[in-house]
Amino acid sequence: MATNQPWADDIPVYVQAGRVIDS
């Protein structure tokens, strides 16, 4: 889903997905 996103540093995949959907 997220590969080289700036916020994909230390954030879990489920949080990443939640941020993408919430944003």
Biopython code that builds the backbone (N, CA, C, O; Angstrom):
import numpy as np
from Bio.PDB.StructureBuilder import StructureBuilder

atoms = [
    (1, "MET", "N", (0.836, -1.190, 0.000)),
    (1, "MET", "CA", (0.000, 0.000, 0.000)),
    (1, "MET", "C", (0.880, 1.252, 0.000)),
    (1, "MET", "O", (0.909, 2.014, -0.966)),
    (2, "ALA", "N", (1.587, 1.437, 1.101)),
    (2, "ALA", "CA", (2.487, 2.584, 1.188)),
    (2, "ALA", "C", (3.931, 2.110, 1.120)),
    (2, "ALA", "O", (4.348, 1.250, 1.895)),
    (3, "THR", "N", (4.681, 2.670, 0.199)),
    (3, "THR", "CA", (6.056, 2.214, 0.013)),
    (3, "THR", "C", (7.039, 3.269, 0.477)),
    (3, "THR", "O", (7.752, 3.058, 1.459)),
    (4, "ASN", "N", (7.090, 4.393, -0.204)),
    (4, "ASN", "CA", (8.071, 5.421, 0.133)),
    (4, "ASN", "C", (7.387, 6.702, 0.589)),
    (4, "ASN", "O", (7.750, 7.799, 0.165)),
    (5, "GLN", "N", (6.402, 6.550, 1.449)),
    (5, "GLN", "CA", (5.708, 7.727, 1.967)),
    (5, "GLN", "C", (6.517, 8.325, 3.113)),
    (5, "GLN", "O", (7.147, 7.590, 3.873)),
    (6, "PRO", "N", (6.508, 9.641, 3.245)),
    (6, "PRO", "CA", (7.272, 10.317, 4.302)),
    (6, "PRO", "C", (6.792, 9.937, 5.689)),
    (6, "PRO", "O", (7.566, 9.981, 6.646)),
    (7, "TRP", "N", (5.527, 9.565, 5.811)),
    (7, "TRP", "CA", (4.992, 9.205, 7.125)),
    (7, "TRP", "C", (5.074, 7.705, 7.361)),
    (7, "TRP", "O", (4.629, 7.212, 8.398)),
    (8, "ALA", "N", (5.640, 6.977, 6.404)),
    (8, "ALA", "CA", (5.738, 5.517, 6.544)),
    (8, "ALA", "C", (7.057, 5.143, 7.212)),
    (8, "ALA", "O", (7.637, 4.096, 6.926)),
    (9, "ASP", "N", (7.515, 6.004, 8.094)),
    (9, "ASP", "CA", (8.807, 5.800, 8.743)),
    (9, "ASP", "C", (8.714, 4.746, 9.834)),
    (9, "ASP", "O", (9.293, 3.664, 9.726)),
    (10, "ASP", "N", (7.986, 5.075, 10.873)),
    (10, "ASP", "CA", (7.920, 4.198, 12.043)),
    (10, "ASP", "C", (6.474, 3.844, 12.349)),
    (10, "ASP", "O", (6.158, 3.355, 13.434)),
    (11, "ILE", "N", (5.602, 4.097, 11.384)),
    (11, "ILE", "CA", (4.168, 3.921, 11.620)),
    (11, "ILE", "C", (3.723, 2.560, 11.115)),
    (11, "ILE", "O", (4.096, 2.157, 10.014)),
    (12, "PRO", "N", (2.922, 1.842, 11.912)),
    (12, "PRO", "CA", (2.408, 0.533, 11.517)),
    (12, "PRO", "C", (1.554, 0.638, 10.262)),
    (12, "PRO", "O", (1.038, 1.704, 9.928)),
    (13, "VAL", "N", (1.415, -0.493, 9.572)),
    (13, "VAL", "CA", (0.684, -0.505, 8.310)),
    (13, "VAL", "C", (-0.770, -0.106, 8.530)),
    (13, "VAL", "O", (-1.349, 0.621, 7.722)),
    (14, "TYR", "N", (-1.359, -0.580, 9.622)),
    (14, "TYR", "CA", (-2.772, -0.278, 9.841)),
    (14, "TYR", "C", (-2.962, 1.204, 10.146)),
    (14, "TYR", "O", (-3.999, 1.780, 9.818)),
    (15, "VAL", "N", (-1.974, 1.813, 10.766)),
    (15, "VAL", "CA", (-2.061, 3.250, 11.032)),
    (15, "VAL", "C", (-1.884, 4.015, 9.725)),
    (15, "VAL", "O", (-2.549, 5.024, 9.493)),
    (16, "GLN", "N", (-0.985, 3.530, 8.877)),
    (16, "GLN", "CA", (-0.779, 4.156, 7.581)),
    (16, "GLN", "C", (-2.074, 4.135, 6.781)),
    (16, "GLN", "O", (-2.485, 5.152, 6.222)),
    (17, "ALA", "N", (-2.712, 2.974, 6.730)),
    (17, "ALA", "CA", (-3.954, 2.840, 5.980)),
    (17, "ALA", "C", (-5.011, 3.763, 6.571)),
    (17, "ALA", "O", (-5.758, 4.412, 5.838)),
    (18, "GLY", "N", (-5.072, 3.821, 7.902)),
    (18, "GLY", "CA", (-6.051, 4.688, 8.548)),
    (18, "GLY", "C", (-5.806, 6.139, 8.208)),
    (18, "GLY", "O", (-6.753, 6.900, 8.011)),
    (19, "ARG", "N", (-4.553, 6.529, 8.138)),
    (19, "ARG", "CA", (-4.232, 7.921, 7.815)),
    (19, "ARG", "C", (-4.600, 8.227, 6.373)),
    (19, "ARG", "O", (-5.108, 9.307, 6.070)),
    (20, "VAL", "N", (-4.346, 7.282, 5.491)),
    (20, "VAL", "CA", (-4.657, 7.497, 4.077)),
    (20, "VAL", "C", (-6.161, 7.650, 3.902)),
    (20, "VAL", "O", (-6.627, 8.511, 3.156)),
    (21, "ILE", "N", (-6.915, 6.802, 4.603)),
    (21, "ILE", "CA", (-8.369, 6.850, 4.469)),
    (21, "ILE", "C", (-8.921, 8.095, 5.159)),
    (21, "ILE", "O", (-9.844, 8.732, 4.653)),
    (22, "ASP", "N", (-8.355, 8.437, 6.312)),
    (22, "ASP", "CA", (-8.862, 9.557, 7.090)),
    (22, "ASP", "C", (-8.501, 10.880, 6.438)),
    (22, "ASP", "O", (-9.244, 11.855, 6.544)),
    (23, "SER", "N", (-7.366, 10.911, 5.769)),
    (23, "SER", "CA", (-6.942, 12.143, 5.129)),
    (23, "SER", "C", (-7.761, 12.352, 3.873)),
    (23, "SER", "O", (-7.568, 13.342, 3.168)),
]
sb = StructureBuilder()
sb.init_structure("model")
sb.init_model(0)
sb.init_chain("A")
sb.init_seg("    ")
for serial, (resi, resn, name, xyz) in enumerate(atoms, 1):
    if name == "N":
        sb.init_residue(resn, " ", resi, " ")
    sb.init_atom(name, np.array(xyz, "f"), 0.0, 1.0, " ", f" {name:<3s}", serial, name[0])
structure = sb.get_structure()
